[in-house]
Amino acid sequence: MEAVVITKPGGPEVLALKEYPTPEISGDQVLIEVKAAGLNRLDVFQREGNYPAPAGVPYDILGLEVAGTVTECGPEVTDLKVGDKVCALLEGGGYAEFVSVREGQCLPVPDGLSFAEAASLPETVFTVWSNIFQRGNLQPGETLLLHGGNSGIGITGIQIAHALGSKVIVTVGSEEKGKTCLYLGADLYINYKIQNFEEELQNEGVNVILDMVGGGYLAKNINILKPDGRLVHINAVDESGTSLDIRKVMTKRLTITGSTLRSRGYKFKKQLAKEVQKYVWPLIESKQFKPVIFQTFPFSEAAEAHRLLENGTHTGKIVLVR
């Protein structure tokens, strides 16, 4: 098969399309002929040599989410069959012509969606559901603050939270990105380049915060959380040291938590997939939530796709297609 391979750690130029052995399957695995693969920020970290692949996963093929057609099923597969159109959450290996994955990490491609749109769903939807709705326990009528509203996580969180009855506030880096977030269902945007989100929200307060920044945002987040508020971390772009006001956490009864999805076990991901299909897939079918694709690239132009991913000008997902 053909695969986009990391020839050595470095910039986008180290990605090259090469011949690679086709994966073999066993047990409850399926083999998917990949039609589209979503790009994620973790792909950049791995390409640079800063985020190694888990054991048993190709170290030199990126890709955490794909959509395509099942071409082979292992002897223990019970729910899928050859020819099914699926999207899947992976530990890696998605920038390829074929990929193997356990069936519990697959979901059917929603009716009416293209393979590119379906490939943009697993990483963001699984992350949003796990962190905002499971760990953050966001409830209808509560207020959610999403840092990075124009990211893949952001546009997914906006639409799902809005559809389920919560108020959504986002931070963004431009007026254009903010207006796009409003169009998708956000109630308010704060341009962090010209506004201080802590000052803007000090009086109103929020119930749940999804943070991808860390560092200097910690104290500000804690200050604007309402009593019994929840702060959920899914990244730490700013790894600088920071102080934590423990007394304020205690008096406001705050919960500070976080998670990473890639390292979680199969049992967790399988159960998460079931919840996503139960609660989120109906929102797609009723058109309350729609994937937002910023741009697609052929697999042969993966390096160019990574350059776009890194420059931060996009709103929505970047997807490789064939």
Solvent accessible surface area in square Angstrom, and as a share of the most:
residue,aa,sasa,rsa
1,M,32,0.14
2,E,73,0.33
3,A,0,0.00
4,V,2,0.01
5,V,14,0.08
6,I,20,0.10
7,T,67,0.39
8,K,131,0.55
9,P,94,0.59
10,G,25,0.24
11,G,21,0.20
12,P,18,0.11
13,E,118,0.53
14,V,7,0.04
15,L,15,0.08
16,A,35,0.27
17,L,67,0.33
18,K,102,0.43
19,E,131,0.59
20,Y,54,0.21
21,P,105,0.66
22,T,61,0.36
23,P,39,0.24
24,E,160,0.72
25,I,31,0.16
26,S,71,0.46
27,G,22,0.21
28,D,26,0.14
29,Q,48,0.22
30,V,0,0.00
31,L,14,0.07
32,I,0,0.00
33,E,52,0.23
34,V,0,0.00
35,K,57,0.24
36,A,1,0.00
37,A,0,0.00
38,G,0,0.00
39,L,5,0.02
40,N,18,0.09
41,R,97,0.35
42,L,42,0.21
43,D,3,0.01
44,V,6,0.04
45,F,57,0.24
46,Q,14,0.06
47,R,2,0.01
48,E,63,0.28
49,G,48,0.47
50,N,107,0.55
51,Y,57,0.22
52,P,114,0.72
53,A,23,0.18
54,P,45,0.28
55,A,107,0.83
56,G,88,0.85
57,V,29,0.17
58,P,51,0.32
59,Y,166,0.63
60,D,14,0.07
61,I,2,0.01
62,L,1,0.01
63,G,1,0.01
64,L,4,0.02
65,E,0,0.00
66,V,0,0.00
67,A,0,0.00
68,G,0,0.00
69,T,29,0.17
70,V,0,0.00
71,T,49,0.29
72,E,84,0.38
73,C,41,0.25
74,G,7,0.06
75,P,121,0.76
76,E,113,0.51
77,V,24,0.14
78,T,112,0.65
79,D,121,0.63
80,L,37,0.18
81,K,136,0.58
82,V,94,0.54
83,G,45,0.43
84,D,30,0.16
85,K,123,0.52
86,V,1,0.01
87,C,1,0.01
88,A,1,0.01
89,L,2,0.01
90,L,6,0.03
91,E,48,0.21
92,G,8,0.07
93,G,4,0.04
94,G,0,0.00
95,Y,0,0.00
96,A,0,0.00
97,E,53,0.24
98,F,43,0.18
99,V,8,0.05
100,S,32,0.21
101,V,7,0.04
102,R,97,0.36
103,E,21,0.09
104,G,11,0.11
105,Q,7,0.03
106,C,13,0.08
107,L,6,0.03
108,P,58,0.37
109,V,22,0.13
110,P,5,0.03
111,D,131,0.68
112,G,81,0.78
113,L,28,0.14
114,S,57,0.37
115,F,53,0.22
116,A,16,0.13
117,E,29,0.13
118,A,0,0.00
119,A,0,0.00
120,S,3,0.02
121,L,3,0.01
122,P,1,0.01
123,E,20,0.09
124,T,3,0.02
125,V,0,0.00
126,F,1,0.00
127,T,10,0.06
128,V,0,0.00
129,W,19,0.07
130,S,4,0.03
131,N,3,0.02
132,I,0,0.00
133,F,27,0.11
134,Q,67,0.30
135,R,98,0.36
136,G,0,0.00
137,N,79,0.41
138,L,10,0.05
139,Q,79,0.35
140,P,96,0.60
141,G,68,0.66
142,E,36,0.16
143,T,11,0.06
144,L,0,0.00
145,L,0,0.00
146,L,0,0.00
147,H,2,0.01
148,G,26,0.25
149,G,0,0.00
150,N,21,0.11
151,S,32,0.21
152,G,12,0.11
153,I,24,0.12
154,G,0,0.00
155,I,4,0.02
156,T,6,0.04
157,G,0,0.00
158,I,0,0.00
159,Q,12,0.05
160,I,0,0.00
161,A,0,0.00
162,H,96,0.43
163,A,26,0.21
164,L,62,0.31
165,G,41,0.39
166,S,9,0.06
167,K,74,0.31
168,V,0,0.00
169,I,0,0.00
170,V,0,0.00
171,T,3,0.02
172,V,1,0.00
173,G,10,0.10
174,S,36,0.24
175,E,75,0.34
176,E,137,0.62
177,K,36,0.15
178,G,0,0.00
179,K,129,0.55
180,T,44,0.25
181,C,0,0.00
182,L,72,0.36
183,Y,190,0.72
184,L,28,0.14
185,G,12,0.11
186,A,8,0.07
187,D,75,0.39
188,L,71,0.35
189,Y,36,0.14
190,I,1,0.01
191,N,8,0.04
192,Y,109,0.41
193,K,140,0.59
194,I,129,0.66
195,Q,65,0.29
196,N,53,0.27
197,F,6,0.02
198,E,33,0.15
199,E,129,0.58
200,E,88,0.40
201,L,1,0.00
202,Q,89,0.40
203,N,156,0.80
204,E,72,0.32
205,G,7,0.06
206,V,0,0.00
207,N,23,0.12
208,V,0,0.00
209,I,0,0.00
210,L,0,0.00
211,D,0,0.00
212,M,28,0.12
213,V,39,0.23
214,G,5,0.05
215,G,10,0.09
216,G,43,0.41
217,Y,41,0.16
218,L,22,0.11
219,A,48,0.37
220,K,63,0.27
221,N,0,0.00
222,I,2,0.01
223,N,43,0.22
224,I,2,0.01
225,L,3,0.02
226,K,74,0.31
227,P,79,0.50
228,D,71,0.37
229,G,0,0.00
230,R,32,0.12
231,L,0,0.00
232,V,0,0.00
233,H,41,0.18
234,I,33,0.17
235,N,50,0.26
236,A,46,0.36
237,V,110,0.63
238,D,47,0.24
239,E,153,0.69
240,S,68,0.44
241,G,79,0.76
242,T,69,0.40
243,S,91,0.58
244,L,72,0.36
245,D,72,0.37
246,I,97,0.49
247,R,179,0.65
248,K,66,0.28
249,V,25,0.14
250,M,126,0.56
251,T,89,0.52
252,K,35,0.15
253,R,139,0.51
254,L,17,0.09
255,T,67,0.39
256,I,63,0.32
257,T,29,0.17
258,G,29,0.28
259,S,24,0.15
260,T,81,0.47
261,L,18,0.09
262,R,17,0.06
263,S,87,0.56
264,R,87,0.32
265,G,47,0.45
266,Y,43,0.16
267,K,178,0.75
268,F,48,0.20
269,K,2,0.01
270,K,81,0.34
271,Q,95,0.42
272,L,1,0.01
273,A,3,0.02
274,K,116,0.49
275,E,45,0.20
276,V,0,0.00
277,Q,80,0.36
278,K,136,0.57
279,Y,93,0.35
280,V,0,0.00
281,W,7,0.03
282,P,61,0.38
283,L,14,0.07
284,I,10,0.05
285,E,109,0.49
286,S,63,0.40
287,K,176,0.75
288,Q,94,0.42
289,F,4,0.02
290,K,116,0.49
291,P,11,0.07
292,V,37,0.21
293,I,49,0.25
294,F,89,0.37
295,Q,78,0.35
296,T,60,0.35
297,F,13,0.05
298,P,60,0.38
299,F,9,0.04
300,S,79,0.51
301,E,82,0.37
302,A,2,0.02
303,A,20,0.15
304,E,85,0.38
305,A,0,0.00
306,H,0,0.00
307,R,102,0.37
308,L,26,0.13
309,L,10,0.05
310,E,65,0.29
311,N,89,0.46
312,G,28,0.27
313,T,85,0.50
314,H,16,0.07
315,T,18,0.11
316,G,2,0.02
317,K,11,0.05
318,I,2,0.01
319,V,0,0.00
320,L,0,0.00
321,V,41,0.24
322,R,116,0.42
